[in-house]
Amino acid sequence: MKRFVAGSLARGLISRGGGGGYMSTAEMMARPASMQGVMMNKQQSQPYYYYYWSRMISSVAEKSKEVVNGGGVEAIKEEEKQKKKKKNSDEEQGTVNSYWGLSGPSIKRPDGTDWPWNCFMPWDSYVADLSIDLTKHHVPKKFLDKVAYRTVKFLRILSDLYFKKRYGCHAMMLETVAAVPGMVGGMLLHLRSLRKFQQSGGWIKALLEEAENERMHLMTMVELVQPKWYERLLVLTVQGVFFNGFFAVYLLSPKLAHRVVGYLEEEAVHSYTEYLNEIDSGAIENVPAPAIAIDYWKLPKDATLRDVIVVIRADEAHHRDVNHFAADIQFQGKELREAPAPLDYH
């Protein structure tokens, strides 16, 4: 296309100046100095004129082509350079370029720094309610209550025999199990709601919130205790067994399932209290709190391990109340959806 334009320009100029025609003195003087010599040579010698004119037009066309092509190439190169620079910058910041145009919001902390977590957002963080009564206990009276209580006590004996005084590892293992019931219960209630065309009274969200909160406990404990390969294998085994067992129990008797979780949370409160006693006695070093815990629970910048255990224990006490409450609703012959769920109960 560019050659065609240059060729057309050259032919137009040649045809205008050629063909044996002559220009007046005024017209010739109006031309640039570089062209005047061409006109004179043309009048003096036609062959020399064509040779000189062709050389000049070729030079002009080549220069025009270089400018057009050069400018286009430079523009393309510059655009590619900018794209590559942006891509490298996004990769350094952990940003994923998507064909679909999806990207996470740019979120800042109150101090102006970038929000570093993708697993939770600032609006998910909260200040734990430490005023909750840690000593509450549901006394087993009914047959299913006793089954749930004794089952949990048996599991507690097994975990104590294995972990002994290793409270960090014990807490890590506890959280891998504690995050399962909320997910199973929420999933089954979700399917029930779809199947029966009924609302859930907020219980789906409440149970999934519990599962997410327990998972954040685990993310925190992993920062404090790096699990060994055999502990990871143990987690895989326990989770597989517990998930399937709890799934079956919830299908057969949701009230028994919630009562089991209520007693599990009571044992969790007890375990974290023992953990705190070890920290207070100096047997366990009171190290600085992980950054993820500081942001999730809105702890002060100088928070320590003790502060983290205190807020986790408070969370477990709230989960205890929620699950015992859910079991009580069903023991009274009602469905969960008939009683409003305690949403955002931390």
ROKEZA-881681 format. One line per 10 residues: number of its first residue (from 0); their letters; for each residue x, y, z of N, C-alpha, C. Coordinates in steps of 0.001 Angstrom, whole numbers. Atoms other than C-alpha are relative to their C-alpha. Layout:
% ROKEZA-881681
NUM) A) X/Y/Z/X/Y/Z/X/Y/Z  ...;
//
This chain:
% ROKEZA-881681
0) MKRFVAGSLA) 837/-1204/0/0/0/0/869/1251/0  -887/-1175/-101/2829/2385/919/765/208/-1302  -690/-103/1293/4700/1570/-2302/-928/565/-1066  968/-494/972/1531/2221/-4298/-183/1504/136  169/-1448/-231/1086/5663/-2696/1220/757/-475  -1234/-684/418/4736/6577/-3252/116/20/-1514  -71/60/1466/4548/5385/-6864/-968/960/-649  1001/-933/536/1383/7381/-7514/475/1433/116  -529/-1354/-214/3006/10495/-6057/1083/302/-1020  -1100/-214/957/6067/10020/-8270/-533/192/-1399;
10) RGLISRGGGG) 545/-132/1354/4025/9512/-11436/-713/1320/-189  693/-1286/99/1917/12554/-10671/961/1152/-190  -994/-1075/119/4978/14748/-10213/685/-36/-1362  -670/111/1304/6639/13386/-13355/-909/482/-1122  925/-395/1065/3537/13807/-15494/-243/1493/1  215/-1442/-64/3136/17344/-14251/1185/780/-546  -1185/-709/493/6690/18282/-15027/450/-487/-1355  -477/565/1269/7169/16063/-18129/-966/251/-1128  927/-90/1140/5433/15530/-21464/390/1068/-966  -453/-1021/945/7526/18207/-23217/-504/1370/295;
20) GYMSTAEMMA) 525/-1312/-322/5683/21083/-21491/1052/872/648  -935/-942/-602/7516/24214/-20283/-735/823/1024  560/-821/-1075/6947/26350/-17206/470/1424/-184  -374/-1397/68/6955/30111/-17044/1069/303/1031  -1058/-397/-935/9749/31955/-15213/-563/183/1398  618/-214/-1323/7351/32939/-12418/-306/-1306/677  316/1299/-586/6232/29332/-11955/1252/-698/469  -1251/656/-371/9774/28128/-11938/592/605/1260  -567/-661/-1188/10862/30714/-9360/-814/-327/1250  837/356/-1155/7931/29702/-7181/352/-1359/563;
30) RPASMQGVMM) -401/1312/-478/9372/26198/-6929/1153/134/980  -1170/-32/-899/11908/25383/-4197/1274/-31/-805  -1300/-77/680/15549/25887/-5043/442/-1350/-513  -415/1333/416/16127/22144/-5221/-692/-444/-1267  771/390/1172/13471/21901/-7931/373/847/-1210  -300/-896/1101/14660/24848/-10016/1074/-578/-907  -1053/608/810/17790/23032/-11102/-539/-1102/-862  619/1065/774/15675/20151/-12230/-725/561/-1207  736/-609/1103/13485/22444/-14356/942/498/-1079  -972/-513/965/16512/24073/-15987/611/-1144/-791;
40) NKQQSQPYYY) -592/1143/680/18078/20709/-16709/-1003/-645/-957  1051/568/836/14791/19534/-18104/-114/736/-1310  102/-797/1203/14658/22409/-20556/1239/-168/-877  -1245/122/749/18283/21898/-21497/176/-1400/-566  -249/1362/445/18385/18140/-21706/-1077/-914/559  1108/829/-430/15353/15889/-21605/477/-1297/647  -441/1244/-636/17227/12594/-20881/602/233/1372  -609/-289/-1293/19281/14146/-18091/-1061/360/1021  1101/-403/-888/16091/15619/-16672/-685/-1223/604  693/1175/-504/14380/12246/-16422/858/-779/985;
50) YYWSRMISSV) -890/730/-906/17415/10631/-14810/75/701/1349  -135/-766/-1237/17827/13434/-12224/-1312/-26/793  1325/-33/-652/14087/13620/-11532/-324/-1350/643  277/1330/-541/13786/9856/-11073/805/-275/1256  -845/189/-1179/16708/9798/-8645/-559/760/1192  517/-821/-1098/15178/12627/-6606/-1308/-570/549  1274/559/-427/11702/11063/-6518/217/-1294/766  -304/1249/-695/13159/7694/-5528/490/278/1404  -524/-347/-1333/15031/9342/-2652/-1116/479/913  1120/-506/-800/11902/11161/-1518/-922/-1136/429;
60) AEKSKEVVNG) 887/1128/-314/9828/7980/-1723/601/-892/1059  -648/849/-989/12401/5965/189/-8/658/1373  3/-710/-1283/12650/8648/2868/-1390/8/611  1376/20/-497/8853/8825/3100/-356/-1364/554  280/1361/-438/8680/5057/3374/661/-282/1335  -716/209/-1254/11319/5046/6110/-688/703/1149  665/-759/-1067/9481/7730/8062/-1289/-697/427  1274/641/-300/6109/5965/7754/227/-1321/714  -263/1306/-592/7460/2499/8426/702/122/1338  -757/-175/-1243/9898/3663/11040/-885/462/1128;
70) GGVEAIKEEE) 903/-487/-1032/7237/5607/12915/-960/-1069/466  913/1067/-366/4825/2663/12792/665/-1080/829  -734/1032/-732/7422/177/13929/359/465/1400  -362/-540/-1322/8597/2423/16721/-1205/70/921  1223/-74/-818/5029/2951/17884/-408/-1382/499  356/1361/-383/4371/-801/17871/949/-523/1063  -988/445/-977/7615/-1503/19694/-231/641/1360  233/-709/-1263/6822/1134/22290/-1242/-548/714  1218/555/-585/3309/-286/22798/268/-1368/620  -343/1316/-539/4687/-3819/23230/849/113/1247;
80) KQKKKKKNSD) -857/-221/-1168/7295/-2496/25637/-823/380/1217  857/-415/-1112/4606/-831/27755/-833/-1158/524  779/1157/-415/2481/-4005/27774/842/-958/823  -884/904/-717/5457/-6096/28835/342/549/1372  -318/-633/-1277/6335/-3591/31535/-1162/-138/978  1180/133/-854/2739/-3666/32882/-179/-1441/458  140/1403/-350/2685/-7471/32765/984/-389/1093  -1005/300/-1024/5920/-7701/34750/-367/627/1332  412/-669/-1237/4592/-5178/37253/-1141/-751/661  1122/766/-552/1351/-7171/37666/469/-1304/617;
90) EEQGTVNSYW) -505/1266/-526/3307/-10398/38149/720/215/1323  -694/-303/-1252/5467/-8767/40818/-992/247/1124  1000/-299/-1018/2322/-7604/42635/-959/-1168/218  878/1152/-155/682/-11018/42263/-1332/154/-699  1245/-213/719/-1987/-9697/39892/-91/-972/-1165  216/947/1085/-3454/-12207/37449/-705/714/-1143  634/-586/1170/-4164/-10927/33949/-1022/-982/-551  1072/879/433/-7470/-12329/32757/-620/504/-1296  697/-317/1245/-8995/-12434/29297/-1407/503/280  1391/-319/-314/-12375/-12056/30998/-152/1359/664;
100) GLSGPSIKRP) 82/-1345/-562/-11508/-8668/32467/-314/38/1478  280/44/-1429/-11891/-9806/36068/1264/320/775  -1145/-330/-849/-9619/-8340/38675/-509/388/1378  372/-334/-1367/-9667/-7876/42414/61/1489/250  -29/-1435/-318/-10358/-4475/43929/1307/391/657  -1196/-518/-657/-7474/-2323/45041/-396/473/1399  422/-263/-1377/-7869/-2350/48819/1191/484/814  -1050/-581/-829/-5868/-277/51255/-329/-171/1478  164/-36/-1440/-5313/-497/54972/-262/1447/440  200/-1378/-485/-6193/2526/57145/1262/844/-81;
110) DGTDWPWNCF) -1249/-763/79/-2495/3493/57060/457/248/-1433  -326/-266/1391/-2524/3578/53242/755/-1104/-713  -721/1107/626/-588/353/52609/-986/-980/-635  853/964/694/-1919/-2393/50331/-458/-1111/943  530/1118/-779/-4146/-5077/51843/684/-1278/-486  -842/1111/466/-1926/-8212/51761/-696/-1350/-131  622/1327/-78/-4514/-10997/52128/-1083/-169/-1059  1073/364/909/-6681/-12708/49532/-1006/-946/654  879/971/-655/-8186/-15252/51957/-1098/671/822  1073/-748/-661/-10227/-12564/53732/203/1481/-287;
120) MPWDSYVADL) -22/-1423/296/-11082/-8906/53235/-143/815/1290  105/-812/-1220/-11056/-5983/55714/-1364/-68/668  1351/53/-593/-14821/-6235/56154/-297/-1351/651  151/1287/-684/-14397/-9859/57284/668/-10/1368  -701/-44/-1284/-12143/-8878/60168/-913/596/1073  861/-442/-1091/-13623/-8128/63591/780/-26/1310  -558/26/-1355/-12867/-7591/67253/-750/-1072/786  631/1125/-700/-13536/-10760/69233/-685/464/1287  739/-283/-1231/-16101/-10619/72031/571/-876/1119  -671/747/-1067/-14054/-11649/75088/-835/-91/1273;
130) SIDLTKHHVP) 837/6/-1203/-16926/-11166/77511/-825/-1275/135  819/1206/-21/-18490/-14533/76701/391/-909/1167  -220/912/-1123/-18855/-17036/79534/681/-1280/-502  -776/1157/457/-16189/-19714/79053/-335/-1272/771  236/1151/-881/-17511/-22012/81789/-1319/-723/-274  1307/609/258/-20931/-22845/80333/155/-1433/-508  -57/1407/381/-21636/-26537/79879/-1421/-540/-102  1317/622/142/-24610/-28445/78571/32/-1373/667  42/1269/-732/-25430/-31216/81018/-783/-1014/-817  715/1004/814/-26327/-34361/79036/-1121/-669/793;
140) KKFLDKVAYR) 1162/598/-670/-29823/-35577/79984/-651/-1066/-864  632/955/892/-31309/-37282/76964/1011/-1037/-479  -860/1088/467/-29954/-40471/75441/991/479/-1057  -890/-488/1052/-28557/-38735/72351/1036/970/548  -969/-894/-640/-26932/-36090/74564/1161/-810/579  -1018/838/-634/-25083/-38825/76453/893/-680/-1040  -792/596/1087/-24019/-40510/73208/998/1012/-545  -878/-1049/525/-22620/-37231/71922/1115/322/986  -978/-378/-1024/-20863/-36398/75185/1093/-1063/140  -969/1070/-200/-19198/-39786/75606/862/-216/-1250;
150) TVKFLRILSD) -785/107/1241/-18130/-39879/71957/1113/1039/-24  -993/-1077/-6/-16379/-36534/72296/1063/-245/1064  -961/285/-1052/-14726/-37533/75576/989/-1099/-430  -871/1064/493/-13376/-40687/73935/1012/556/-1012  -903/-614/971/-11933/-38650/71065/1028/894/692  -920/-851/-750/-10393/-36271/73598/1128/-838/608  -1016/882/-588/-8573/-39158/75313/1026/-405/-1057  -906/391/1081/-7099/-40284/71986/942/1141/-396  -834/-1142/401/-5870/-36812/71065/999/372/1090  -925/-308/-1097/-4338/-36225/74513/1142/-1010/56;
160) LYFKKRYGCH) -1044/1027/-3/-2454/-39532/74323/1019/240/-1107  -909/-209/1125/-987/-38581/70958/792/1299/138  -673/-1306/6/-175/-34861/71422/643/353/1342  -538/-292/-1333/456/-34731/75191/106/1513/220  -186/-1421/-290/1983/-31261/75885/267/840/-1258  -250/-743/1238/2401/-30273/72232/-1284/750/-396  1265/-713/159/-391/-27715/72371/-144/653/-1367  73/-603/1329/502/-26021/69101/-462/-995/-1040  399/1061/944/254/-29254/67111/-1425/-473/282  1344/421/-386/-2841/-30227/69077/-1047/983/-535;
170) AMMLETVAAV) 932/-1026/483/-4531/-26923/68203/-133/-60/-1519  44/91/1451/-3591/-27303/64555/-892/-1163/-446  820/1163/333/-5105/-30786/64404/-1477/254/340  1371/-297/-420/-8194/-29602/66297/-713/851/-1039  631/-900/962/-8840/-26866/63738/-279/-677/-1333  285/717/1248/-8591/-29236/60770/-1291/-806/118  1245/737/-240/-11471/-31169/62350/-1156/962/243  1069/-923/-389/-13437/-28223/63755/-583/756/-1183  500/-742/1161/-13770/-26604/60313/-908/-846/-890  801/897/839/-15601/-29633/58896/-1505/95/281;
180) PGMVGGMLLH) 1451/46/-250/-19028/-29619/60688/-791/1152/-605  732/-1131/560/-20035/-26113/59613/-193/-129/-1497  108/170/1451/-19293/-26905/55983/-995/-1110/-359  922/1107/268/-21144/-30235/56082/-1442/421/291  1342/-437/-355/-24153/-28764/57898/-545/1032/-969  443/-1027/944/-24310/-25714/55635/-327/-579/-1363  229/624/1302/-24045/-27866/52510/-1318/-788/-10  1215/807/-35/-26811/-30261/53575/-1255/862/168  1142/-914/-114/-29102/-27418/54642/-266/709/-1325  137/-636/1307/-28450/-25760/51296/-753/-919/-965;
190) LRSLRKFQQS) 672/962/879/-29475/-28905/49423/-1457/-211/425  1368/168/-509/-32531/-29296/51668/-879/1182/-399  738/-1206/378/-33563/-25706/50962/-380/-43/-1477  293/109/1426/-33318/-26320/47215/-1032/-1089/-279  868/1161/236/-35089/-29652/47414/-1435/259/431  1348/-221/-558/-38030/-28439/49512/-541/1404/-274  441/-1356/329/-38229/-24870/48156/-304/812/1263  202/-683/-1281/-37836/-23481/51682/1210/853/323  -1118/-805/-489/-35753/-20718/53189/606/-680/1229  -722/706/-1060/-33206/-21721/55821/20/744/1323;
200) GGWIKALLEE) -38/-779/-1231/-33746/-19009/58415/1374/579/300  -1346/-546/-198/-30153/-17876/57901/1011/-1014/491  -896/1002/-578/-28666/-21131/59165/1082/-467/-974  -1044/350/972/-26821/-21905/55939/1181/948/145  -1060/-1002/-123/-24878/-18682/56214/692/-97/1351  -594/76/-1339/-24358/-19078/59963/1000/-1155/102  -891/1162/-80/-22832/-22554/59597/1221/165/-897  -1153/-244/877/-20640/-21541/56660/935/1053/597  -841/-972/-720/-19442/-18540/58677/852/-701/1054  -732/760/-1007/-18460/-20958/61426/1154/-769/-639;
210) AENERMHLMT) -1047/758/692/-16534/-23138/58964/1138/918/-441  -1028/-949/442/-14718/-20096/57567/829/516/1177  -702/-475/-1193/-13849/-18843/61040/973/-1060/524  -882/1085/-437/-12422/-22232/62012/1185/-160/-963  -1084/90/972/-10403/-22286/58801/1033/1102/227  -934/-1085/-306/-8894/-18910/59711/807/-309/1254  -770/467/-1151/-7913/-20406/63063/1154/-879/-476  -1027/901/523/-6034/-23079/61114/1090/777/-736  -992/-803/717/-4344/-20520/58837/936/723/970  -819/-650/-1026/-3130/-18766/61976/939/-986/669;
220) MVELVQPKWY) -825/991/-692/-1881/-21907/63693/1118/-533/-893  -1042/460/922/28/-22989/60585/1170/979/-24  -1080/-986/-78/2005/-19738/60836/849/-209/1252  -711/198/-1264/2965/-20694/64393/656/-1375/91  -490/1380/-87/3452/-24439/63982/108/-564/-1412  -187/580/1319/4954/-25860/60807/-169/-1522/95  250/1444/-129/3449/-29369/60473/1025/-828/-778  -925/923/662/5783/-32237/59614/-788/-890/-962  654/774/1052/5065/-34668/56802/-957/-1042/574  877/1013/-570/3611/-37351/59066/-1222/628/667;
230) ERLLVLTVQG) 1166/-689/-549/1350/-34774/60740/-971/387/-1113  867/-274/1152/66/-33753/57323/-741/-1265/-432  630/1267/341/-609/-37408/56595/-1098/-345/1003  1006/236/-1029/-2458/-37693/59907/-1227/873/-221  1111/-913/291/-4556/-34640/59019/-850/-544/-1140  709/551/1146/-5460/-36212/55681/-883/-1181/409  742/1183/-437/-6531/-39440/57371/-1176/370/897  1051/-390/-950/-8481/-37838/60219/-1116/757/-700  1017/-777/697/-10244/-35408/57921/-885/-889/-857  791/905/828/-11307/-38164/55548/-981/-811/818;
240) VFFNGFFAVY) 872/808/-860/-12700/-40299/58355/-1085/864/632  958/-841/-724/-14333/-37452/60257/-1047/593/-937  960/-603/936/-15922/-35814/57201/-1107/-993/-348  987/989/409/-17621/-38989/56054/-871/-458/1172  767/391/-1174/-18636/-39984/59584/-994/1064/396  900/-1079/-389/-20089/-36567/60384/-1100/192/-1039  993/-110/1067/-21843/-36448/57010/-1135/-1007/223  1002/1037/-235/-23600/-39721/57799/-851/316/1226  737/-334/-1220/-24542/-38595/61316/-989/1132/-258  884/-1140/247/-25983/-35300/60048/-1202/-408/-844;
250) LLSPKLAHRV) 1130/485/793/-28114/-37136/57488/-1003/-748/867  867/822/-844/-29481/-39507/60142/-634/796/1132  512/-739/-1162/-29835/-37093/63078/733/1338/138  -641/-1314/-105/-28979/-33375/62701/163/476/1444  -99/-456/-1396/-29686/-32762/66399/1154/-679/720  -1155/679/-585/-27131/-35387/67402/1292/607/-537  -1202/-586/608/-24621/-33886/64968/339/1341/653  -254/-1311/-620/-25022/-30382/66432/402/-153/1473  -376/206/-1400/-24792/-31721/69986/1453/-464/96  -1402/432/31/-21533/-33478/69119/924/1202/-192;
260) VGYLEEEAVH) -834/-1181/250/-20129/-30211/67752/20/914/1215  34/-822/-1216/-21284/-28349/70865/984/-510/1042  -943/575/-976/-19313/-30741/73069/1451/81/-496  -1347/-180/556/-16322/-30601/70706/521/1409/288  -408/-1383/-262/-16274/-26825/71117/272/218/1491  -311/-91/-1429/-16427/-27194/74900/1416/-519/269  -1345/535/-162/-13299/-29352/74682/1050/930/-605  -924/-960/605/-11695/-26772/72399/289/1151/961  -204/-1058/-1001/-12251/-24078/75032/937/-490/1101  -853/582/-1042/-10661/-26379/77602/1451/-126/-481;
270) SYTEYLNEID) -1350/172/553/-7665/-27115/75343/727/1325/-120  -645/-1309/139/-6983/-23453/74621/280/634/1355  -295/-479/-1357/-7217/-22661/78331/1290/-619/512  -1251/667/-380/-4485/-25230/78975/1191/614/-758  -1038/-644/813/-2470/-23661/76145/411/1332/633  -286/-1290/-644/-2766/-20250/77832/762/-190/1306  -702/250/-1267/-1669/-21714/81169/1479/-297/-242  -1391/310/331/1488/-23053/79530/766/1262/-421  -644/-1267/393/2221/-19641/78023/261/859/1231  -145/-828/-1201/1636/-17855/81334/1081/-539/940;
280) SGAIENVPAP) -1017/595/-871/3928/-20295/83149/1403/95/-597  -1306/-109/647/6719/-19690/80645/448/-1267/-694  -370/1260/660/6743/-23278/79353/-31/137/-1516  74/-289/1438/5782/-21968/75903/318/1475/-196  -422/-1388/247/7418/-18825/74531/-1154/817/-564  1064/-900/446/5039/-15921/74055/511/828/-1181  -566/-627/1198/6153/-15079/70512/-957/1046/-566  894/-980/639/4786/-12184/68419/-1092/-688/-810  1144/555/739/1421/-12788/66801/257/61/-1494  -136/-48/1464/1351/-13664/63082/-756/1193/-581;
290) AIAIDYWKLP) 622/-1169/626/461/-10798/60754/-1447/-277/-403  1358/337/431/-2619/-12636/59495/-986/65/1176  861/-63/-1194/-4002/-12877/63055/-247/1451/405  149/-1417/-368/-3383/-9177/63702/-1057/670/-876  969/-617/907/-5390/-8193/60623/-1386/-619/136  1304/665/-49/-8154/-10779/61047/-787/387/1252  690/-333/-1251/-8962/-10012/64700/206/1460/424  -257/-1422/-308/-7897/-6335/64564/761/151/1308  -835/-57/-1202/-5271/-6921/67211/1006/1139/-112  -1048/-1030/68/-2684/-4288/68156/1260/-545/-672;
300) KDATLRDVIV) -1191/401/741/590/-4329/66222/980/-804/850  -940/707/-887/2501/-5596/69249/-656/-1223/662  695/1166/-572/72/-8505/69878/922/-1213/27  -833/1186/-180/1550/-11803/71014/-835/-1270/-181  673/1292/98/723/-15497/70865/-1135/-101/1007  1047/69/-1024/-1232/-15148/74093/-1272/711/-452  1166/-743/495/-3523/-12528/72529/-757/-811/-1053  625/809/1045/-4162/-14846/69590/-796/-1151/610  688/1132/-633/-5059/-17821/71798/-1258/469/728  1165/-537/-722/-7426/-15635/73854/-1178/212/-963;
310) VIRADEAHHR) 1100/-279/931/-9442/-14552/70784/-502/-1294/-657  442/1270/571/-9488/-18060/69297/-891/-746/995  815/652/-1024/-10798/-19436/72588/-1393/624/77  1300/-672/-15/-13566/-16822/72561/-857/-432/-1194  728/481/1179/-14515/-17864/69016/-578/-1397/235  459/1364/-246/-14743/-21496/70104/-1191/-10/964  1129/-80/-935/-17051/-20543/72962/-1274/432/-720  1175/-411/777/-19370/-18789/70510/-522/-1151/-858  435/1157/793/-19412/-21856/68256/-690/-1049/885  641/903/-975/-20263/-23933/71319/-1456/388/194;
320) DVNHFAADIQ) 1361/-474/-242/-23318/-21781/71979/-901/-212/-1218  805/115/1222/-24475/-21814/68349/-451/-1440/-221  344/1389/285/-24367/-25603/68028/-899/-610/1073  928/475/-1030/-25974/-26318/71383/-1386/603/-210  1278/-650/297/-28687/-23819/70439/-710/-713/-1157  582/716/1147/-29221/-25601/67087/-541/-1362/436  470/1307/-489/-29481/-28953/68873/-1257/155/843  1185/-229/-848/-31968/-27542/71416/-1253/236/-852  1145/-269/882/-34215/-26264/68586/-582/-1311/-517  470/1252/591/-34384/-29711/67039/-473/-1004/1053;
330) FQGKELREAP) 499/868/-1075/-34782/-31533/70358/-1401/411/428  1348/-474/-323/-37913/-29397/70850/-984/-306/-1129  885/412/1083/-39334/-30867/67654/-185/1027/-1095  108/-1042/1025/-38776/-27807/65477/1134/-134/-1019  -1062/-55/999/-36730/-27158/62356/837/1254/226  -894/-1137/-216/-33768/-24815/62334/-552/1284/-604  492/-1197/681/-35460/-22449/59892/-1090/723/796  1046/-634/-806/-38166/-21753/62500/565/948/1046  -642/-915/-953/-35646/-19932/64713/1095/765/-733  -1018/-782/713/-33505/-17069/63381/1408/-416/398;
340) APLDYH) -1380/398/-262/-29843/-17993/63071/796/1162/581  -849/-1063/-562/-27271/-16044/65104/1127/375/-950  -1007/-394/1003/-25454/-14441/62177/1007/962/590  -1093/-876/-447/-22119/-12657/62703/209/-109/1517  -157/225/-1440/-21980/-14169/66190/1423/-485/281  -1404/337/-262/-18317/-14052/67135/305/259/1476;
//
